[in-house]
Amino acid sequence: MLVPVRLTPKAGRNRIVGVRADADGTRRLAVSVTAVAEDGKANGALIALLAKTWKLPKSAIAITAGAKARSKTVRVAGDPAQILQRVHRHGCQA
């Protein structure tokens, strides 16, 4: 399952903010992490946060597009119905 994400590095805390629309209307999961955007630290923090929140192994989550941009596409391995259930359970509408 592919999840569009908007990542904000150097935030006050690690959290999933919710779903926000980009200027072009694309709905993205807004995520904030405290890590800086250098050497893949923010991307690693994103994967760790999603894995912890959704109770998935880190190996089930990978950034497939936008590794050096704030707008990313994240691939989540597993049953799409279960993944959507976890996303909804944590206050996000996908």
Secondary structure, 3 states (H helix, E strand, C coil): CEEEEEEECCCCCCEEEEEEECCCCCEEEEEECCCCCCCCHHHHHHHHHHHHHHCCCHHHEEEEECCCCCEEEEEECCCHHHHHHHHHHCCCCC
